[in-house]
Amino acid sequence: MPVLGIDYEKCNFCQICYNACTRYFRRDLEQKKMVFDDPNNLCDSCGRCVARCNLDAIIYEDFGEMVTFDEVQDPSTLISYDAMHKFMSAKRSIRGFKKRKVPKDVMEKVLNSMKYAPTGANIRTLRCTLISDEDKIKKLSDVVMDAIIASSNPRYSENFIKAKKSDIDTIFYKAPHVLIMHSNNPGDAMNSIIALTYGMLSAQTLGLGSCWIGLAHGVLTSNKEVREKIAGIHGHVWGVIIIGYPTQIYYRVPPRPNIKIKGLNELT
């Protein structure tokens, strides 16, 4: 989504774009105008200049839909800290789901929120594979369980053998949807964590529950055959979550230890 230049009929030389990005905007003080200067096309299209220009004087293309709303200038007016704190502390890892599928328009809202997650250098190479077919989810669950049993990990293998004999899904917990984040970019390891967190918190606003599935992530990462032939993914797998309408209800927030912090007492 490249920036092309400046609309001088709108620009009033306020220099906000320069303040937003000194790398590619420069001031022509003699002519009193701003200049977008990127001869080597190195702009990473973060959109910061577009977002900061209140006159909409930045010319761009392929940015997609530009969104604005009154509270964008002060997001703290949208939600209080106390409300946000309660919302985040109420997030639980859900391992019990109703059978009904999530409607497409609801799932699209979850996925749409993920695109706003920050990434290093605004690299946008993440991809999602959403598996909603019950048979495919069961097959993937069985294969992951088999791989873990074969690893002879004493923490899991014995319990997984019992679970499989009893037809208990201890991988995806019979969730209606499995979402896998992947890409060909090794730098997406951290980006995917942030994006999936955005998605899970957004899902909670829609009455959905979710859970990270680290065991499936591990098998998909280490087993190329499972990753490509069963999940249909080529490249690096960065995270796996399950999502659906929860059957579980929680009545309180479990305690969590404080994060050990250095330097806080230096503040007044």
Buried (B, 14 or more C-beta within 10 A) or exposed (E): BEBEBBEEEEBEBBEBBBEBBEEBBEBEEEEEEBBBEBEEEEBBBBBBBBBBBEEEBBBBEEEEEEEEEEEEEEEEEEEEEEEEEEEEEEBBBBBBBBEEBBEEEBBEBBBEBBEEBEBEEEEBEBBBBEBBEEEBBBBBBBBBBBBBBEBEEEEBBEBBEEBBEEEBBBBBBBBBBBBBBBBEBEEBEEBBBBBBBBBBBBBBEBEBBBBBBEBBBBBBBEBEEBBEEBBEBEBBBBBBBBBBBBEEEEEEEEEEEEEEEEEEEEEE
